[in-house]
Amino acid sequence: MAKSVHAAIGEHPILCLMCDNDTFRKREVKLNSTGMELFDLAWANESATGLICRSCGYVHLFAGRDLHFKRARE
C-alpha cells in the first residue's frame, strides 16, 4: 500500500476539495492527448502529480506546480 503524505504548495497546505481531509496517496498521472495516442506516442505525453484523498478518494491533479510532501502518520 502506498504511503500517506501531507502536501503543500509553498506555505499553503492542500486539503481535499470534497471532504477537507489532509492526507493523500501520491502518484504520477499521464495527461494523454488524442493526437499522441493516435500516433502511438502516449509515452511522450506530459505528466501531472495526482493526489488521491485517503478519506473519500477524490483525485486532485497538479501540473507544473512546486509541491512539497511530508510523510503522514499511518
DSSP file with accessible surface (Angstrom, degrees, kcal/mol):
  #  RESIDUE AA STRUCTURE BP1 BP2  ACC     N-H-->O    O-->H-N    N-H-->O    O-->H-N    TCO  KAPPA ALPHA  PHI   PSI    X-CA   Y-CA   Z-CA
    1    1 A M              0   0  201      0, 0.0     2,-0.0     0, 0.0     0, 0.0   0.000 360.0 360.0 360.0 139.1    0.0    0.0    0.0
    2    2 A A        -     0   0   43      1,-0.1     2,-0.1    23,-0.0    25,-0.0  -0.325 360.0-104.2 -67.0 148.9    1.3    3.5   -0.9
    3    3 A K        -     0   0  119     23,-0.1    23,-0.5     1,-0.1     2,-0.3  -0.417  32.6-116.3 -72.4 148.7    2.4    5.7    1.9
    4    4 A S  E     -A   25   0A  10     68,-0.3    68,-2.5    21,-0.1     2,-0.3  -0.629  35.8-171.8 -84.4 143.1    0.2    8.6    3.1
    5    5 A V  E     -AB  24  71A  18     19,-2.6    19,-2.5    66,-0.3     2,-0.4  -0.940  24.5-136.8-133.5 155.2    1.5   12.1    2.6
    6    6 A H  E     - B   0  70A  53     64,-3.3    64,-2.3    -2,-0.3     2,-0.3  -0.885  31.9-157.3-100.0 143.6    0.6   15.7    3.6
    7    7 A A  E     + B   0  69A   6      7,-0.4     7,-2.8    -2,-0.4     2,-0.3  -0.911  15.6 174.7-127.1 153.1    1.0   18.1    0.7
    8    8 A A  E     -CB  13  68A  22     60,-2.0    60,-2.8    -2,-0.3     2,-0.6  -0.988  28.4-139.9-150.4 154.1    1.6   21.8    0.3
    9    9 A I  E >  S-CB  12  67A  41      3,-2.5     3,-2.2    -2,-0.3     2,-0.2  -0.976  82.3 -47.1-113.0 109.7    2.3   24.5   -2.3
   10   10 A G  T 3  S-     0   0   39     56,-0.8    58,-0.1    -2,-0.6     0, 0.0  -0.467 125.1 -22.1  63.2-124.6    4.7   26.8   -0.6
   11   11 A E  T 3  S+     0   0  181     -2,-0.2    -1,-0.3    -3,-0.1     0, 0.0   0.395 117.8  99.8 -94.5   2.5    3.4   27.5    2.8
   12   12 A H  E <   -C    9   0A 143     -3,-2.2    -3,-2.5     1,-0.0     2,-0.0  -0.805  67.6-140.8 -98.8 111.0   -0.2   26.6    1.9
   13   13 A P  E     -C    8   0A  99      0, 0.0     2,-0.5     0, 0.0    -5,-0.3  -0.352  17.6-124.5 -66.9 146.4   -1.4   23.1    2.9
   14   14 A I        -     0   0   18     -7,-2.8    -7,-0.4     8,-0.1     2,-0.3  -0.829  28.1-173.7 -94.5 129.9   -3.5   21.2    0.4
   15   15 A L        -     0   0   81     -2,-0.5     7,-0.2    -9,-0.1     6,-0.1  -0.915  36.3 -93.1-118.1 149.8   -6.9   20.0    1.7
   16   16 A C     >  -     0   0    0      5,-2.7     4,-1.7    -2,-0.3    43,-0.0  -0.364  26.9-140.4 -61.1 134.5   -9.3   17.7   -0.2
   17   17 A L  T  4 S+     0   0  127      1,-0.2    -1,-0.2     2,-0.2    43,-0.0   0.718  98.5  42.2 -68.9 -22.1  -11.9   19.8   -2.1
   18   18 A M  T  4 S+     0   0  121      3,-0.1    -1,-0.2    40,-0.0    -2,-0.0   0.864 134.3   7.4 -92.7 -42.2  -14.6   17.3   -1.2
   19   19 A C  T  4 S-     0   0   52      2,-0.1    -2,-0.2    39,-0.0    -3,-0.0   0.378  88.3-118.9-128.6   2.3  -14.1   16.4    2.4
   20   20 A D     <  +     0   0  119     -4,-1.7    -3,-0.1     1,-0.2     2,-0.0   0.629  58.1 154.3  66.2  15.3  -11.3   18.7    3.8
   21   21 A N        -     0   0   35      1,-0.1    -5,-2.7    -6,-0.1    -1,-0.2  -0.374  35.4-154.9 -68.2 154.1   -9.0   15.7    4.6
   22   22 A D        +     0   0   71     -7,-0.2     2,-0.4   -16,-0.0   -15,-0.4   0.280  63.3  86.4-118.2  12.1   -5.3   16.5    4.6
   23   23 A T        +     0   0   28    -17,-0.1    31,-2.3   -19,-0.0    32,-0.4  -0.941  52.6 172.7-116.9 139.7   -3.8   13.1    3.8
   24   24 A F  E     -AD   5  53A   0    -19,-2.5   -19,-2.6    -2,-0.4     2,-0.4  -0.896  34.2-125.5-137.6 162.1   -3.2   11.8    0.3
   25   25 A R  E     -AD   4  52A  83     27,-2.4    27,-3.0    -2,-0.3     2,-0.4  -0.937  35.6-143.6-105.2 133.1   -1.7    9.0   -1.7
   26   26 A K  E     + D   0  51A 100    -23,-0.5     2,-0.3    -2,-0.4    25,-0.2  -0.805  29.2 152.4-105.3 139.2    0.7   10.4   -4.4
   27   27 A R  E     - D   0  50A 146     23,-2.1    23,-3.5    -2,-0.4     2,-0.3  -0.984  43.8-104.3-157.1 157.3    1.2    9.1   -7.9
   28   28 A E  E     - D   0  49A 122     -2,-0.3     2,-0.4    21,-0.2    21,-0.2  -0.640  34.4-162.7 -81.5 139.2    2.3   10.3  -11.3
   29   29 A V  E     - D   0  48A  41     19,-2.8    19,-2.6    -2,-0.3     2,-0.3  -0.989  13.8-133.1-127.2 129.7   -0.6   10.6  -13.9
   30   30 A K  E     - D   0  47A  89     -2,-0.4     2,-1.1    17,-0.2    17,-0.2  -0.668   9.0-145.1 -80.5 135.6   -0.2   10.8  -17.6
   31   31 A L        -     0   0   62     15,-3.0    15,-0.5    -2,-0.3    -1,-0.1  -0.712  28.0-159.9 -99.3  80.0   -2.1   13.6  -19.3
   32   32 A N        -     0   0   90     -2,-1.1     2,-0.3    13,-0.1    10,-0.1  -0.333   6.8-158.3 -67.7 141.9   -2.9   11.7  -22.6
   33   33 A S     >  -     0   0   51      1,-0.1     4,-2.2    -2,-0.0     5,-0.2  -0.898  24.2-124.0-118.3 151.0   -3.9   13.6  -25.7
   34   34 A T  H  > S+     0   0  124     -2,-0.3     4,-2.7     1,-0.2     5,-0.2   0.906 109.2  53.2 -59.5 -43.6   -5.8   12.1  -28.6
   35   35 A G  H  > S+     0   0   38      1,-0.2     4,-1.7     2,-0.2    -1,-0.2   0.915 110.2  46.2 -60.9 -44.4   -3.1   13.1  -31.2
   36   36 A M  H  4>S+     0   0   54      1,-0.2     5,-3.6     2,-0.2     6,-0.4   0.889 113.4  49.8 -67.8 -37.1   -0.3   11.3  -29.2
   37   37 A E  H ><5S+     0   0   89     -4,-2.2     3,-1.6     4,-0.2    -2,-0.2   0.912 107.1  55.7 -64.4 -42.2   -2.5    8.2  -28.7
   38   38 A L  H 3<5S+     0   0  132     -4,-2.7    -2,-0.2     1,-0.3    -1,-0.2   0.887 112.2  41.6 -59.4 -39.2   -3.3    8.2  -32.5
   39   39 A F  T 3<5S-     0   0  142     -4,-1.7    -1,-0.3    -5,-0.2    -2,-0.2   0.206 116.4-112.0 -95.8  16.2    0.4    8.1  -33.4
   40   40 A D  T < 5S+     0   0  136     -3,-1.6    -3,-0.2     1,-0.1     3,-0.2   0.862  84.2 121.3  58.4  37.8    1.3    5.6  -30.6
   41   41 A L    > < +     0   0   67     -5,-3.6     3,-2.1    -6,-0.2     4,-0.2  -0.028  19.1 127.9-117.4  29.5    3.3    8.2  -28.8
   42   42 A A  G >   +     0   0   25     -6,-0.4     3,-1.8     1,-0.3    -1,-0.1   0.820  65.0  68.4 -57.8 -30.0    1.4    8.2  -25.5
   43   43 A W  G 3  S+     0   0  189      1,-0.3    -1,-0.3    -3,-0.2    -2,-0.1   0.756  95.5  56.8 -61.7 -22.1    4.7    7.7  -23.6
   44   44 A A  G <  S+     0   0   46     -3,-2.1    -1,-0.3    -8,-0.1    -2,-0.2   0.453  81.1 117.1 -91.8  -0.4    5.7   11.2  -24.6
   45   45 A N  S <  S-     0   0   14     -3,-1.8   -13,-0.1    -4,-0.2    -3,-0.0  -0.260  75.0 -93.9 -65.0 157.0    2.6   12.9  -23.0
   46   46 A E        -     0   0  126    -15,-0.5   -15,-3.0   -16,-0.1     2,-0.3  -0.297  40.0-137.8 -67.1 153.1    3.0   15.4  -20.2
   47   47 A S  E     -D   30   0A  39    -17,-0.2     2,-0.3    -3,-0.1   -17,-0.2  -0.791  15.0-167.1-112.5 158.0    2.7   14.1  -16.6
   48   48 A A  E     -D   29   0A   6    -19,-2.6   -19,-2.8    -2,-0.3     2,-0.6  -0.898  28.9-107.7-133.0 163.9    1.0   15.6  -13.6
   49   49 A T  E     -DE  28  62A  47     13,-3.1    13,-2.2    -2,-0.3     2,-0.5  -0.863  32.2-154.8 -94.6 124.4    1.1   14.8   -9.9
   50   50 A G  E     -DE  27  61A   0    -23,-3.5   -23,-2.1    -2,-0.6     2,-0.6  -0.873   6.7-165.3-100.7 128.6   -2.1   13.1   -8.7
   51   51 A L  E     -DE  26  60A   0      9,-2.8     9,-2.8    -2,-0.5     2,-0.6  -0.973   7.9-160.9-112.0 116.7   -3.0   13.3   -5.0
   52   52 A I  E     -DE  25  59A  22    -27,-3.0   -27,-2.4    -2,-0.6     7,-0.2  -0.878  22.8-119.9-103.4 119.6   -5.7   10.8   -4.1
   53   53 A C  E  >  -D   24   0A   5      5,-2.5     4,-1.0    -2,-0.6   -29,-0.2  -0.336  11.3-148.0 -60.7 131.7   -7.6   11.7   -0.9
   54   54 A R  T  4 S+     0   0   70    -31,-2.3    -1,-0.2     2,-0.1   -30,-0.1   0.708  94.4  45.2 -73.7 -17.7   -7.2    8.9    1.7
   55   55 A S  T  4 S+     0   0   85    -32,-0.4    -1,-0.1     3,-0.1   -31,-0.1   0.931 132.6   6.4 -91.5 -52.9  -10.7    9.6    3.0
   56   56 A C  T  4 S-     0   0   63      2,-0.1    -2,-0.1   -35,-0.0    -3,-0.0   0.573  89.7-120.7-113.0 -12.6  -13.0   10.0    0.0
   57   57 A G     <  +     0   0   39     -4,-1.0    -3,-0.1     1,-0.3     2,-0.0   0.468  52.5 157.3  88.1   1.1  -10.9    9.0   -3.0
   58   58 A Y        -     0   0   94     -6,-0.1    -5,-2.5     1,-0.1     2,-0.6  -0.366  37.2-134.1 -61.2 136.6  -11.2   12.3   -4.9
   59   59 A V  E     -E   52   0A  74     -7,-0.2     2,-0.4    -9,-0.0    -7,-0.2  -0.853  17.8-166.5-101.5 123.8   -8.3   12.8   -7.3
   60   60 A H  E     -E   51   0A  12     -9,-2.8    -9,-2.8    -2,-0.6     2,-0.4  -0.904   8.9-153.9-105.7 132.9   -6.6   16.2   -7.4
   61   61 A L  E     -E   50   0A  92     -2,-0.4     2,-0.4   -11,-0.2   -11,-0.2  -0.915  10.8-174.5-112.7 136.4   -4.2   16.9  -10.3
   62   62 A F  E     -E   49   0A  37    -13,-2.2   -13,-3.1    -2,-0.4     2,-0.4  -0.991   1.3-176.3-131.0 122.6   -1.3   19.3  -10.2
   63   63 A A  S    S-     0   0   50     -2,-0.4   -15,-0.1   -15,-0.2     3,-0.1  -0.976  71.0  -4.0-120.0 129.9    0.8   20.2  -13.3
   64   64 A G  S    S+     0   0   83     -2,-0.4     2,-0.3     1,-0.2    -1,-0.2   0.801  96.0 134.1  66.2  29.4    3.9   22.4  -13.2
   65   65 A R        -     0   0  157     -3,-0.1     2,-1.4   -16,-0.0    -1,-0.2  -0.832  63.8-119.5-111.7 153.6    3.5   23.3   -9.5
   66   66 A D        -     0   0  112     -2,-0.3   -56,-0.8    -3,-0.1     2,-0.3  -0.677  44.3-179.1 -90.2  83.1    6.1   23.4   -6.8
   67   67 A L  E     -B    9   0A  22     -2,-1.4     2,-0.4   -58,-0.2   -58,-0.2  -0.636  13.8-158.5 -86.9 145.1    4.6   20.7   -4.5
   68   68 A H  E     -B    8   0A  89    -60,-2.8   -60,-2.0    -2,-0.3     2,-0.4  -0.964   8.2-159.6-121.9 141.7    6.1   19.8   -1.1
   69   69 A F  E     -B    7   0A  71     -2,-0.4     2,-0.4   -62,-0.2   -62,-0.2  -0.926  11.5-174.6-125.9 144.7    5.4   16.5    0.6
   70   70 A K  E     -B    6   0A 149    -64,-2.3   -64,-3.3    -2,-0.4     2,-0.1  -0.997  36.0-109.4-134.7 132.2    5.7   15.3    4.2
   71   71 A R  E     -B    5   0A 164     -2,-0.4   -66,-0.3   -66,-0.2     2,-0.3  -0.365  34.6-141.0 -62.5 133.9    5.1   11.7    5.2
   72   72 A A        -     0   0    6    -68,-2.5   -68,-0.3   -48,-0.2     2,-0.2  -0.668  21.4-102.3 -95.6 151.9    1.9   11.4    7.3
   73   73 A R              0   0  241     -2,-0.3    -1,-0.1     1,-0.1   -68,-0.0  -0.522 360.0 360.0 -69.5 138.7    1.5    9.1   10.3
   74   74 A E              0   0  147     -2,-0.2    -1,-0.1   -70,-0.0   -71,-0.0  -0.422 360.0 360.0 -79.7 360.0   -0.5    6.0    9.4
